[in-house]
Amino acid sequence: MAARRGALAPPFLLAIETSGAEPSVALLRGGELVAERRAPAHRPGSETLLPAIDALLRRARCKVGAIEAFAVCAGPGSFTGLRVGIATVKGLAFGSGVPVAAVGTLAALALRAPRTRNPIVAVLDARRDEVYAAGFARSGDALEPGDLPEGLYTAEDLVARLPGCCVLVGDGVAVCGERIRAALGPGVRLVPPPRGRARARDVGLLGLRLLERGGGVDPADLVPRYVRRAEAEVRRTGERTEPAAG
């Protein structure tokens, strides 16, 4: 979006989404999408993410030094993918003083749902017949937290907690969607991939809003939000999930 004469151009924000099997990167300026690119699917993000960022910036004729903010998907999601995305942002932002927004995967996923007055439930495959899930409500172009807190759930857990009319969005639909709809009825709408897949452009939009509210973090303080603990930690602590996000 062109800046008005005499006005400062909006800053560039680089957004990174690496929580799932198809990572993506996006460049935004003043809330407008400049360019977006997917990294090759089903290959290690450590090999594909930086080349995807380089190609994105070259296409947009933007240098890394011109980026004035970052947004990164902080979890839940693939343990390896989250680590790669966060490590990449830390490397790009190191020593620059550029603000970083840590965006929840489930919130970014909820933006993929169609506009609706019904509750939106983002569901991400957590393996072992479980999903990471959280509820949201639309408030204009924004999302508000819903009644379902972020956590690790089975289909039966969700049946007991969800209303008869809601939208399930994400790759967790394949894990629990049909069982939930069979139990709650046709008012449950299912939005699987490809639409139901988090994208870097949505991470960027949520990151921009977070930064506008003063919610940025120092790159050195970025940590993944796994929700499910690693098996070694489960054995050590006796707890399957991390404490609820503050």
VEXZA-978592 format. One line per 2 residues: number of its first residue (from 1); their letters; for each residue x negated, y negated, z of C-alpha. Coordinates in steps of 0.02 Angstrom, whole numbers, plus 50000, padded with zeros to 5 digits. Example, Ala and Ser with C-alpha at 12.3 -4.5 7.8 and 13.67 -1.06 7.14 Angstrom:
2
1> as> 49385/50225/50390  49316/50053/50357
! end
This chain:
246
1> ma> 50000/50000/50000  49922/49836/49946
3> ar> 49886/49708/50080  49960/49534/50067
5> rg> 49839/49397/50015  49750/49332/50168
7> al> 49804/49481/50274  49689/49619/50335
9> ap> 49714/49784/50246  49787/49922/50357
11> pf> 49656/50043/50424  49623/50214/50350
13> ll> 49668/50364/50457  49602/50538/50419
15> ai> 49714/50681/50478  49663/50863/50494
17> et> 49778/51013/50517  49692/51181/50546
19> sg> 49813/51275/50660  49868/51404/50531
21> ae> 49821/51501/50376  49829/51351/50256
23> ps> 49729/51205/50327  49755/51033/50252
25> va> 49682/50858/50263  49764/50691/50227
27> ll> 49717/50509/50214  49843/50379/50270
29> rg> 49839/50191/50269  49964/50089/50368
31> ge> 50078/50240/50382  50077/50270/50194
33> lv> 50005/50431/50123  49854/50394/50011
35> ae> 49806/50573/49970  49824/50749/50038
37> rr> 49728/50908/50001  49742/51088/50054
39> ap> 49587/51187/50098  49576/51361/50020
41> ah> 49687/51481/50117  49626/51639/50206
43> rp> 49444/51583/50207  49346/51524/50359
45> gs> 49383/51342/50397  49201/51318/50441
47> et> 49164/51345/50255  49309/51252/50175
49> ll> 49359/51105/50285  49214/50986/50254
51> pa> 49218/51014/50064  49406/50979/50067
53> id> 49377/50817/50163  49238/50766/50043
55> al> 49349/50799/49892  49493/50704/49972
57> lr> 49387/50550/50008  49308/50551/49836
59> ra> 49481/50559/49757  49538/50412/49862
61> rc> 49372/50319/49836  49354/50304/50023
63> kv> 49193/50327/50122  49186/50408/50292
65> ga> 49125/50243/50364  49287/50159/50311
67> ie> 49393/50275/50419  49454/50183/50573
69> af> 49556/50320/50656  49571/50509/50659
71> av> 49714/50626/50700  49689/50812/50728
73> ca> 49805/50956/50766  49758/51009/50943
75> gp> 49866/51164/50961  49938/51287/50987
77> gs> 49885/51393/50841  49738/51495/50778
79> ft> 49601/51490/50909  49466/51483/50776
81> gl> 49558/51357/50667  49588/51237/50811
83> rv> 49406/51244/50863  49347/51209/50685
85> gi> 49464/51061/50663  49418/50982/50830
87> at> 49232/51012/50805  49244/50929/50634
89> vk> 49328/50774/50704  49201/50764/50844
91> gl> 49061/50770/50716  49138/50639/50602
93> af> 49185/50521/50743  49029/50544/50850
95> gs> 48956/50380/50910  49074/50275/50803
97> gv> 49197/50219/50937  49338/50264/50817
99> pv> 49498/50317/50908  49563/50494/50893
101> aa> 49740/50559/50917  49764/50739/50975
103> vg> 49930/50794/50899  50031/50946/50953
105> tl> 50055/51076/50817  50236/51106/50864
107> aa> 50279/50921/50850  50200/50913/50677
109> la> 50295/51070/50630  50459/50995/50690
111> lr> 50441/50854/50563  50457/50986/50426
113> ap> 50637/51020/50478  50778/50937/50379
115> rt> 50861/50786/50458  50992/50847/50580
117> rn> 51082/50799/50739  51058/50976/50804
119> pi> 50908/51024/50912  50750/51068/50816
121> va> 50647/51214/50881  50472/51232/50811
123> vl> 50415/51414/50816  50238/51472/50779
125> da> 50187/51655/50766  50087/51699/50923
127> rr> 50071/51885/50878  50126/52027/50993
129> de> 50308/51992/50947  50300/51821/51031
131> vy> 50304/51641/50971  50241/51474/51030
133> aa> 50395/51364/51034  50456/51192/51088
135> gf> 50617/51095/51064  50636/50922/50987
137> ar> 50773/50799/50942  50774/50674/50798
139> sg> 50780/50491/50844  50780/50401/50677
141> da> 50610/50436/50599  50538/50486/50767
143> le> 50544/50644/50872  50591/50656/51054
145> pg> 50555/50804/51168  50703/50923/51180
147> dl> 50764/51038/51316  50647/51182/51274
149> pe> 50472/51151/51345  50318/51205/51250
151> gl> 50277/51384/51293  50258/51565/51243
153> yt> 50425/51653/51211  50503/51814/51149
155> ae> 50658/51814/51040  50759/51866/51192
157> dl> 50690/51720/51292  50747/51600/51157
159> va> 50919/51677/51138  50946/51643/51323
161> rl> 50892/51461/51309  50950/51396/51140
163> pg> 51120/51325/51089  51226/51402/50953
165> cc> 51182/51263/50830  50997/51227/50806
167> vl> 50860/51229/50674  50713/51348/50689
169> vg> 50563/51293/50587  50393/51376/50566
171> dg> 50311/51542/50527  50380/51608/50691
173> va> 50548/51621/50600  50485/51787/50530
175> vc> 50455/51849/50707  50616/51798/50793
177> ge> 50732/51704/50675  50851/51843/50620
179> ri> 50868/51911/50796  50912/51739/50863
181> ra> 51039/51708/50724  51115/51880/50750
183> al> 51139/51841/50934  51192/51657/50922
185> gp> 51283/51653/50756  51273/51564/50587
187> gv> 51247/51393/50669  51062/51438/50682
189> rl> 50972/51373/50527  50806/51452/50479
191> vp> 50666/51354/50394  50517/51469/50360
193> pp> 50361/51426/50258  50322/51352/50137
195> rg> 50429/51208/50200  50409/51269/50378
197> ra> 50221/51244/50385  50130/51103/50475
199> ra> 50044/50980/50358  49906/50853/50385
201> rd> 50018/50709/50326  50135/50742/50474
203> vg> 49989/50756/50594  49934/50586/50528
205> ll> 50104/50505/50554  50119/50571/50732
207> gl> 49939/50522/50766  49970/50345/50706
209> rl> 50119/50326/50822  50018/50398/50966
211> le> 49877/50275/50937  50000/50130/50925
213> rg> 50058/50176/51101  49879/50180/51165
215> gg> 49872/50370/51168  49703/50394/51086
217> vd> 49563/50494/51165  49374/50488/51156
219> pa> 49312/50619/51031  49203/50694/51168
221> dl> 49360/50731/51269  49451/50828/51133
223> vp> 49496/51006/51183  49609/51133/51100
225> ry> 49781/51169/51173  49793/51359/51157
227> vr> 49946/51391/51270  49905/51577/51275
229> ra> 49746/51614/51372  49611/51725/51299
231> ea> 49613/51904/51365  49456/51879/51470
233> ev> 49536/51730/51554  49697/51825/51584
235> rr> 49598/51959/51675  49505/51828/51775
237> tg> 49653/51718/51824  49803/51834/51810
239> er> 49891/51697/51708  49945/51728/51526
241> te> 49970/51545/51481  49887/51379/51511
243> pa> 49969/51251/51627  50104/51147/51542
245> ag> 50040/50995/51449  50046/50837/51553
! end
